[in-house]
Every structure is written in structure tokens, then in C-alpha cells.
């Protein structure tokens, strides 16, 4: 009996919270806009087979790429610069002179969570969630001799997670207090002065929730989202009395790369399977005792990080979907099963580990398999071919003939 193995790669695909580090910002030749780029990649690793998330591949950017990198790393804080700040006074706001927490104060109204669609080169789509969870800023009076910013006290709507002691141009990192609700959120300090203030630097602190790569096909997925920056009506609203602003928008480009693994290794000679009784032919040749089973196990190794299906194509197809073998006069059914420890199989409503999992030829109920934990590497597995029970009694009535048939085993990976 000849066994043909066909491995078919076909570009198809859970959601985990993941905070990605945003990268190097690119200054645009056309003023009034700033662009940042986030890149992430999923590549299965033998050193981390349970990994189900993307790995950030973006260079450090924003406040967390400078003097505060250690603090950001230790506190799991990630930033993206906006270009809004300008120590030269290119972004200016006038204080209201009123001791309150309104739009005339040091005020930030942060945008709601966004759902961003990323699309692969082949048209596959996935969704990620981007949430601006805080801001990092350096704020001060335009007059460097003024000590007005020393009154950055009584923050409301957010919590201050970092601050330095600079009384002229103090630096602060503040975070939302809405426990990840995802809507708009306002933060404000008191404003005690009626004078022009300069935004010397400004970064977003953010979180991103990526799709689970095990549900995505191979490829590069791209998408983008733009935030307007300014006064009332802007995505990032920094309050009233905005005298000048350096940049009025920030565009964040996303690039997610999925590099799934799927590989089969069969030893030489696996294309032919000779079925024999479990204890050899002696019981038949010596005592004419009909064997209960004729079997051959074909061993192989499988490595994978993606879902895949296994189907059969039979030279001799039995009515119940099983393959058959024939001597030209009679045809008997062949049972085919696959064992792949570490992979879960499902067909219809069934779901079980792939241990002696039956295979048939089908166009509607093809079993699909998934790695139990992220990715699996070189897992020892086997295909079992056997004839059982009464069909063997039929076979032994045709001595001197050969029963054979071609069975094509099709592995179709979602890549």
C-alpha cells in the first residue's frame, strides 16, 4: 500500500492584553503633523514555546527613551512623543488666573479607547485596541525666571505617578483613574497664574491590546490612527486659551508581523506502509488463526504554532468515508488514525487531544488541530493504518493476492 503525504500551506487564524513600546518618532516635512510607528512580531521560539503574544520590535521612543528609561521599565510604562511640546514657546497656553481645575488650568482631556483594524498584504484583517492611559509633560512659564509652575498641586481626575523637583519647568507623568474604562477622561491641576505657559515636552502614555497571533495567518498587518491635538473638540484637548500649538495631529502607524511555524519530518521510506499482524504471521501460517488486526504505524515529527487540518484522499473510497484497499476482486476498509501528543483536535462538536484520532475523507467534517500551548516543536507523532476484524477474514480467502491502495494524507496549515 502506498501512502502519499501532502503538506499544504494555505495563507487563515484569542485576545491577550499587551503593552507595546512605541518607537522612534519621525518628523514630517509638512509641519502641523507628527508620526510615530509601532512594530511587533510573532515568531515561535523553542526557548519560549508557550508564547501566545507579539513581541515588540520598536525602538524606544518618547520620554521612556531618555533619562527616564529605567523608571519606565521598572514601572511598565510606555510612551510615544507627540511633537506638541516646544521649549522655544511654539506651543503656548495662557493661564486663567483662577484657582480651579477647569479648562483654563493645566488641563488634559484624553481620548477614548480606539479599535484599529490592521490588514495584511493578502487582505486578512485583525483588530487591536489602543488606549491613551496618561501623559508625560514638562510645563512652565514662558518667562524662565518665573516660579509659577511650583504650584502644580492638587491633581484631579488622574493620579501623578512621577514628578521631579524642578520648580521652573517641572516634569510630570500622570495616569487615568478610570480603571481602564476606555472612555474620555479629564485631568487637571490648579492654575494659580494669569500668564503665558509653554509646553516644553509632551508624550502620550498608552496601552495596546493586540490580537492573538495564533488566530492570524502569516503576513504583515498594517493600520494607522490619527489624533487631533488642540483645544475644545480635539481628540487631545489641552484646554482653553491655547495661544499657539506646534503640531495639530499625531498619526500612529502599526505594523504587526506574523511568522507562523509548521513543519513535518518523515523518515525515508514513509511513503509505503506494509500491514502485518501485531505478533507476526506465525499464528496464521502455523495454526490458520486469522489475525485480529493488520497494522502499520508511520512515525513522524511535527512542529507548529498555528491551526491546521488533516484530511484524506482515497484511491478506494468506502461509503462511510474510510479509505479502502483492494486486490481487484474485493475491497476492504482501512482504518486511518493520527496521534500527535500536545495537539488538540476537533471535528463537529468533538474536542480532544489527538491520540489515535480517526481520519476519513470528508469535505464537510474535516478535523482541525491546534497546539495546546502556543507552539510545539518536533513532537513525536504517528499515523496508524490498520484493517480490523471481519475484513481480514475476507482477505485470507484470497491467498496469493495483494491488497493495496493509495491514501493521500493532506495537512493544511492556516498560514
N, C-alpha and C positions, 0 to 999 in steps of 0.2 A: 504494500500500500504506500503510495506517495503522499507526503504531506507538504503542502505549499504554504509558506508563511509570507504574508503580505503586510508590511508596515506602512500605513497611510498617514501622512501628516496633513492635517487639514486646518488652515488658519481659523474657534468658538469661545466661554467661561462660565461673600460673607462680608461684614464690614467691621473693621477694627479702627479704633481711634489712634491716630498717629500724629505727632507734631513734627513737621518737617522744618528744616532750617532753610530760610530763604537766602538767596545768594547775591552775588555781586550785582550791583545796580549799574545800568548802562545809561549814561547821559545822552539824551536825544538832541540832535542838532536843532530840531524845532523846539524852541522854548515853550513853556507852559505845560510840558508833559514829562513824565518820568517813567521809566520802565524797569521792572525787576523780573528775574527769571528764576523759576523753581524747577529743579530736575530731580527725579528719583528713579530708582531702578530696582527691579526684582530679578535676581539670578540665583537659582538654587545653589546651596553650598553644602558640601559634605560636612563641614565643621559646624553647621547650624541647620540640620535637616528639618527642624520644627518651625522654621521661619515662615510666616504667612503674611508678611508686610513688606512694603517697599523700603529700600534703603536710600536715604538722602544722599545725593551726589552733588549738591550745590555748594560752591564756595561760601564761606561765612560772609555775611553782609549786615549792614545796619550797625546799630550800637553794639551788637554782640560780636562784631569783627574787630573791635578796637580794645580799649583799655578795660572794658567790662566783660571780656570773653570768659574769664574764669567764673565770674559771678553768674553769668548767663548759663554756662554749662552746669554749674552746681545746682542751679535752681530751675533747670529745664525750661528756660525762657529763650524764645527765638524771635528775631526781629527782621524787619525789612525797612530800609530807608525810603523816604518819600521825595526828597528834594525840596520839601516845603520850607525847611529851615534855611536861614541865611544870616550869618553873623554880620554881613555888611548892611543889614537893615532892609533887605529885599522882601522880607515878609514882616509886616508891621501890623500891630493892633493897638488901639487906644483903650486904656482902662476907663471904667465908668466913674471911678471915684466914689462908688457906693459899696459899703461893706455888706455884700450879699454873695450868693452863689448863682447868679443869673448869667445871661448871655454876655453881659459886659464884664464878667470876671475872667479869670484864666479857666477857660471852658472848652470841653471837648464833647461833642455828641457823636458817638461811634456807630457805624452802620450795622445793620442786621446781618446774620449769617447768610452766606450765599451758597447756592448749589451750582457747581460749574461742571459742564459737560466737556469731557475730553474725547477726542475722536482719533482713531488710528488711521494709518495710511490706507487701510482696506475698508474703512467705514464702520468698524466696530466702535461702540460707544461705552462709556462708563461715567459715573458721577463721583465727584469729590465735593467735600464741604469745607468752605473757608470761613473762618470766624476771626474777626479782629477783636482780640481779647484785652487789649490795653494799648498804651502809648508810652514811648520814651521821649523826653524832650528836654531841651535846655532853653530857658526862658529868662529874659531880663529886660531891664530898662534900656532904651536906646542910648541913653547917657551912661557910659560905663562907670561914672562916679556915683551914680545913684545906688542906694541900698534898698530900694523898694522891694525887690524880689525876696528879701529876707522874710517877708510876710506870707510866704507860701505855706499857709496853715489851714487847718480845718477843711480837709478834703471831704467832699460829699459825693455819693454815687459810685465811688470807686475806692480802692484801698491802695495806699502807697507801699510798694514792695522794695523800693530802693531810693535813696537820696544821698547827695553829697553835701558838704558843708560850705560850698561856695555861695557867698551872700550876694554876689554881683550877677553871675549867670548860673544859677543853681540848676543841677541836673536831677531829674526825677523819672522813675518808672512807676506807672500806676496801672492797675488792673481792674477789670469789671468786678462788680459784686453780685452779678445776677446768676451765678452758679451754672453758667453755660446755657442760659435760656435761649440765646440766639437772636433776640430782637435788638432794637436800638437801645442804647444806654448812654446816659449823660453823666459826665464827671466835671466837677468844678471846685476850684479853690476860691477863697475870698479874694476880692480885688479891693485894695485899700488906696490905690493911687489913680489920679487922673493925668496920666502921662503916656507917651508912646512906648510900647513894648516891642521887643524884637524876638522872633522865634529863631534862635541860633542853631538849633538842630531839632529834627523831628523824625521819629520812626514808629511804625506800627509794631505791636507785639501781637502775634497771631497763633492760631491753632489750625491744623488741617486734618481732616478725616479722609483717608484715601480708600478707594475700593480695594477689596481683597484680590490680589493678583491671581490667586488660584481660579478665580472666576473670569479671568480675562484671557483672551488669546494673545499669542505673541505679537509684538509690534511696538511702535512708538505712538503714544497717545498725546495729543496736543489740545490745549484750550487756553483761554485767557479771560480776564475780568478787569474792568476799569472802574476806578473810584474817582469821583469828582471831589475836589477839596476846596473849601472856601467858607462862606457864611451860610445863612439860612437856606435850606433846600439842597445843600451839598451832601454827598454821602458822608464825608468827614466834615462836620460843621464845627468851626472853631470860634463861633460866637459873633456878636455884633462888633461894630466899629473896626472892621477889618480895612485898614488903610491901603495895604498893598500885599500882594502874595506872589511868591517866587514861582510856584508851579500850581496849576489848577487841576491836574489829574495825575493819577498813578495807575499804570497798567501792569498787571502781573501776568506773565506768560507761564504756562505749566507744560512740562514735558515728562511723561511717565513712560518708562521703557520696561517691557516685559520680555524676559528671556527664559521661556519655559524649557524644561528638560524632558525628553522622552527617548529612551534607548532600550533596545532589546539585543541580547547577545546569545546566539545559539551555537553550540559546538558543531564542528564539522560532522556531516552525515545525518543531521537532524531532519533532512528533507524526506527520509524514508523511515517508516515505523513498521517493524515486523512483530505481529501479535503472537504471544505464546502463553501457555498455561502458567499459573503462578509457580507451580512446582516442577515445571518442565513437562515433557510429553510421556514420561515413563508410565504413568498411570493408564494412559490410553494405549500405548504400544504393548505394554505387558498384560494389562487386565481389561482392556477395552472400556475403561471407565471414562465417560465423557466429562471433560473439564467443565467446571462451573463458570470459568472466566478465561478469556483470552485478552491479554493486556500488554500495552507498551506505554511507558512514561517517557516523554521527551522533555529533558531539563533545559532550562534557560535562565538567564538573569534579566531583571527589568529594573530600570531606573526611571523615575518620573516625578514631575511636580504639577501635573495637570490631569484633568479628567480624560478618560479615553473609553472607547467601546471595543468589544471583541465580538465579531460575527463570523459565521462560517459560509462558505460557498461549496456546495456539494456536487460532485460529478453524478452521484446517485442520491436523489433526494427522496426520503421516506415521507409518507403522508403526515406524520407528526412533526416534521421539521428536522428530524435527525438525519445525518448522512448515512449512507449505506455502503457496503462493499459487495461485490458480485463476482461470480465465476462465469458469468454469461448465461447460466441456466437459472440460478436463484440469486436473490439479493437479500441480505440480512442487515438489520440496523446496527449502526456503530454508535456507541455512547462516547461523547467527547466532553471532557470537563477540564477546567483550568484551576490551578492552585497558585495564588500569589499572596503569601503572608504579608500583612501590612497594607493591603488594599481592600477597600470596601466595595462590594458590588451591589447593583440594584437593577431590577427589571420589574416593570409593573409597579406593584406596591411593596415588593420584597426588598430587603436591605440587610446584607450580611457580609461578613468577611469572606474574601474569595478563597474558600477552602473547598476543593472539589466542586466548583461551581459549574453547573451544566451549561453547555453551549449547544445551540441549534442554529439552523439557517432561518433568519427572520428579517422581514422588512419593517416590522412594527413594534417588536418587543426585544430590541437588541439590548443586552445587558451593558451597563456602563460601570466603570470602576474609578475610584478616587483614592489617592494616597491618604492613609489615616492621619498622618501628622506631617503636614507641609510637603516635604519632598522625601522620596525614598530612593536609596542608591543601591544598585547591584543586589537586589533581593532575589535569593534563590527561589525559583518557581518551576512549575512543570505543567505540561499538557498531558492529559491521560486519554488514551484511545483504548476502548475495550468493547468486546462483544460478550454479552452475559446471557446465561440461562438457555432457554429453548432454541434460540437461533443457532447455538453451537451444535445441537442435535441435528439440525438441518444441514449444517456444514459437513459433518462427518459422514453423511450419506453420499457425499460426492468425493470419494477418495481420489487422489492424484490430480485434483484441480486446485487452482489458486483463486482465492477471493482477494480482490484488490479494488481500490477506488481512490480518486483524488479528492482531498479535502484541503481547501484553502482557508487558512485562519487569518482573518483581517483585523489588525489592530489599528484603530482610527483615533488618533490623538487630537484633542481640542487645542491646536496650536495655531 
